[in-house]
Amino acid sequence: MKRSTPRIKFLTAAAAACLWAGLPLGAGAAEDPRYFSADAVGTTTADFLNLPVGARAAAMGGAFSAISDDASAIYWNPAGLVQIPKLSAVFMRAQYLEEISYQYAAYAHRLSYDSVLAASVLMTDIGSIKRTDISGNTLGSFTPRDQVVTLSYSKAILEFSDKDIDVSMGVSVKYIKSQIVGSAQSYAGDIGVMTYNFSDIPYRLAVTATNMGGGMKYDTESNPLPLTLKLGGAINPFRNMLFAADVVFPKQNKPNVLIGAELATAPNELTRLCLRGGFNTQQMGDGLGGVSMGVGATLHFFSLDYAFVPMGELGSTHRISLTFDFPFRSPVFQRRDRTIFTKMKGISFK
C-alpha cells in the first residue's frame, strides 16, 4: 500500500521551500505590483536565461521540469540529474531569430549511487550591431554576447519503505556575464525537487525556483533577474509514451502553461526513435506561434535530437543537440530496480 500522506506533506513542504527561496530575492515584487503579471513585461533583465536548452525539451514546448533525465537537467531541474547512468553530456546549437544563435554544453557525472555533480556553459551571439550617436552618426559597431556558467549538485534524499516513491533534490549556482556596449555580472541560484512514483502508471512531479539572485547593472541602475517558479508533472501511461506539463510563474510575465508529448518506438534495447510535440500558451497569447515539434534518435550511447519552433512573424528557430550517455540511456521507469537509488550494475532494461 502506498504511503500517500508522507508524500503529500513532503511535496507541500518542498513547494513552500522553493516559493520562500524565491521571494526574498524577488522582494521587489511587494513594491512593484506589475511583477508576475502581463504588466511586468520588460521589467527584468538577462532574458537569455530563459532560452531553452536541449532540442528534446524545446520540441516538447519546454515542459521538461518533471523529466530532466540527462545533463540538461542543470537548466530545467537539477533534481533530475540523479536519473543519469554513470555520466551524461549534452551539446546543443540553436539558430534563433535573425543572426542570433546560442550554444550550450553540459556534463554530469555520478559521484555515488545517490549523488551527481554537473556543470554547464551557455553562450549567446547576437551578431554585429551598428553603433550611432544621438544625431545618427555612425560610431562603428558592437557585438553583444552573454555567458552563463552553472555548477549543480543533485542527491536522492528519500526512499519510502515500499520503494514505490522516491524523492531527489538539486541545487545550482550560476555566474552570469552579459556584454552589450558595457558589461554586467551577477550570480544566481536554482533549486528543484522531484518525486518518482513507480506505480503501474509511473509519473513524476517537480517543483523548481530558478534565477534567484540580485540584479544586473550595466550603467547606474540595477534590474532584477527573471525569477521563475514552476510546478511540473510527467506521466508514462504506456512504456513508450510520455506526457508532460508545467505551470510557470515568471516574474516578468503572467502565469502560463507548457504542454509536451513524446512517442517512441524501440526496435531493440539500445535503439529508440521519437516523435515530439509541444504547446506554449504564453507564446500563443503573444502571437508568436506557440507550437513546437521535433524528432530524435538514440543509438547505444548517443542521441541526436532536432526541434523546430516557429515564432509567428518573427520567423522560425531550429535546435540540434547531441547527447552522450554512458553506459547507455536507460529511462528510470524502465530499469529493473524500482528506485532511483541505483548502483551501476543495476542500470538495465526490464
N, C-alpha and C positions, 0 to 999 in steps of 0.2 A: 504493500500500500504506500502510495506516495505521500510524502510529508509536505503538504502544500502550505501549511501555516508558517513554518520557518522560512520557506522560500518567499512568501508574500512579505513577511516582516523584513527580510534582508533586502529585497528589491525596493521596498519603501524607503528603508534607511539609505540605500545606495543612491536612489534618485534624489533624496533630500540632500545628501552629501555633495553630489555634483552640482545641484542648484545653489546650495550655500557657497560652494567653492567659487562659483561664477559671480555671485552677487557683490562681494566686497570689491573685486577688481572692476566691476561694472557699476560701482556705486553712483556714477553719474546718472544712471537711469532714474534715480529718485529725483534728480534735479532737472532732468530733461525728459518730459513725458513722451517725446517722439520715439524713444527707443522701443524696440520690439513692436513697431507698428509701421504702416506704409509711409508715414511721415518721416521715418528715420533714414530713408534712402539718402546716401551721400554724407551721413554724419560720422562714419567711421573711415579709417584709413587701412592701407595694406590689404586691399581686396584680393590680391593674388593669393592670400592664404586660403581663399575659398575655391581656388582652381582644383577641380577633381583630378585625382591621380589614378592610374591604372585603367587600361581600356575595358577590362571586365566590369569594374564598378561604374564607369561612365556609361557603358551600354545599358546598364540596369538603372539608369536615371539617378545614380548616386545613392540609391537605397542599399547601403552597404555596411552600416554601423553594426548590424547584428550578424554579419557574415565574416568579414575581416579575417580571412584564413590564410593569408600569405604576408609577405614583408610589407605590403602597402597598408597593412593594419596600423602601422605607425601613424598614418594620416587619418584613417577612418575611425579606428577604435583600438588603442594599444592593448586593451584587454584580450583581443582576439589573437595576439601573437602566440599564445600558448598552443594554438592549433597547428603550428608548423611541425614538420617532422624533425629533422636534425638541423637543417638550415634552409633558408629561402632568400632569394634575391629577385628584385624586380627592376627592370629598366624600361622607361617609357619616354616616347617623344610625342608631343602634341602640336599639331599645326592648328593654331587658334585663328582668330579673325585677322584679316588683312596680313600684315607682316609679323604679327605676334606669334611667338612659339614659346614653348617651355619644355624642359626636360626634368625627369625625376629618376632617381636611383635610390634603392633601399636594400639593406641587408639585415637579416635576422638570424641569430644563432642560439640554439638551445644550450643553456648552461647546465640544466639538470632536468629531471623528469617533470618538474613543476615550474620552471622559470626560463625566460627568454630575454636576451638583450638584443637591441636593434638600433640601427642608425640610418638616417636618410638625408638626402640633399635635394632641394628643388631650386631650379634656376630659370628665370624668365628672360626673354629677349624681345623687347618692344620694337626694335628697329631704330633706324636713324630718323630724327625729327628736326626740321629746320627751326633755328632759334632766331627770333626777331625782337627788336626793342619796341617800345610803346608807339613809335612812329612807323613801324613796319619795316624798318631797315634790317637786313639780314646780318646776323652776327655769327654765322657758322651753323653748326648743328650739335645736337647732343643725343646720347643713346641711353635711355632709361633701362636699368637692369635691377632685378631683385634676386635675393638669395635667402633660403631658409634651411638651416641645418638643425636636425632633430635627433635627440637621443631618447630611446624608450626602454622601459623595463616592464615586463608582464609576468604575473605569477598566478598560478592556480591556488586559490586560497581556501576552498571549502569543498568537502565531499560528504554528501549525505549518506547515511548507513545503507540505504537501499541502492546506492550507485545510480539512481535514475536522474539525479540533478547535481550538476557541478557548477562552480562559480569561479570566474577569474577576474582579476583587476589589472589595470595597466596605467602607467603614468608616462608623460613625455615632457621634456624641456626643449625649448626652441630658441635658437639665435636667429634673429631676423635683421636683414640689412637691405635697404632699398635706396636706390640712387636715381634721381631724376636729373636735375642740374646739381643741386646739393644732394647730400645723403642723410639718411636717418637710420638709427639702430634701435633695437628693442629686444626684450626677452619675453617669452610667454610659456604657458604650460597647458597640457591637456590631461584629462583623467577620464577613464572609462571603466565600466563594469559590464560583464556579460555572463548570462546564465545559459546552461546547456541542459535541455530536458531530453533524456534518452528513452522516450516513451515509444509506443507503436507508431505514432506520428511525431517524429522528433522536431523540436523547434528551439530557437534561441531568442533571448530578449537582451536588449542593450540599453544602457544609459551613458551618455557622453557629455562632457563640457570641454570645448576646445577654444583656443586662443585667449586664455585667461592671462592678462598681463596689463601693463600700464598703457602707454601710447607711443606714438612716433612723432618726433618733432623735426620737420625739415627746416623751419626758419625760427619763428618765435612762439608759435602756438602748437601745442601737442594735441593730437587727435587720437581717440581710443581705437583699440584693435577690434576686429569684428568677432566679438564673443558669440559663440553659437552653442545652444543646448539641443540635444537630440534624444528622442525616445524611439527605439527601433525594435523590430521583430522580424524573424525569418523562419519559415516553416518548410519542411520537406514532406509533402503529402504522399509522394512516391519517391522511390530511390533516385531517379534521375530528373526530378522536377523540384525547382526551388522558387519560392515566392518570398519577397521581402518588402518591407515598408518602413519609412522613417517619418516621424513627425518632428519638424525642425522649427526651432525658435531662434532666429537670428537677431542679434542686437540691432542690425541695420535695416531690418525689414519686418513685415508681418509674418506670423507663423505660416508654414506651408507643409505640403506632404509630398514625399517621394515614393514611388512605387516601382518595383522591378521584378523581373521574372527570368528564369533560365531553364531551358530544356536541353537535356544532354542525352547522348547515346554513347554507349561504351562497347565497342566491338570486342575488346578484351580488357583485362585488368589494368593495363598500363596505357590505354588509349581512350580519350574522350573527345567527342565533337559536340560543340554547344551553339545554340541559338539564344540570343538575349534581346530583351526589350525593356523600356522603362518610360516613366512619365514624371515630369517635374512641374508641379502645379504653379510654382512661382513664375517660372518662365512662361507657362501658358498664360497666366494673368498679365504678364508684361508684353505679350505678343511676340515672344521670342521662341516660338515653336513649342518646346517642352517635351517632345517625343524623341527618344533615342533608341538605337538598335546596334547590334554587333554580333560577331561570331568569334569562336575560339576553338583551338585545337590543342590537346595535350598528348604528348608522346613521351612516355617514360619520365625523364627528368624535366622536360621543357614544355612550356605552354606559350603559345603565340595567340594574342588577342587583338581584335580590332573593334573600334567603336566609331560610329557615325552619328554626330549630334548636330542636326540643323538648328539654326538660331534665327529663323524668320528672315527679315530683310537684311540682317547683318551678314548673312552668309552661312556657310556650313563649316563645322570643325571635324577634325579627324584625329584619332589617337591610336597608336600602335604600341603595345607593350610586350616584353618578353619576360617570362617568369621562370626561374630555375628553382626547383625543389628537390632536395636530396634527403633520403634515398629516393622517394618519389612522392607525388602528390596523392595524399590519402585523406579524403574528406572525413572529418571527425566522426560523423554519424555512420560511416561505413567501415569503421575499424572493429576489430574483434573485441577489444576491451571497451566496455560501455562507460568510458570515463576519459577525461582529459588528462588525468594523472597517468600518463603512458610512457613507459620506458621504450627505448629504441626498438628492442626486439618485439614489442607488442604492436608496432605500427604496421598493420597489414589489412588487406581487404577481407570481407567475410567470404 
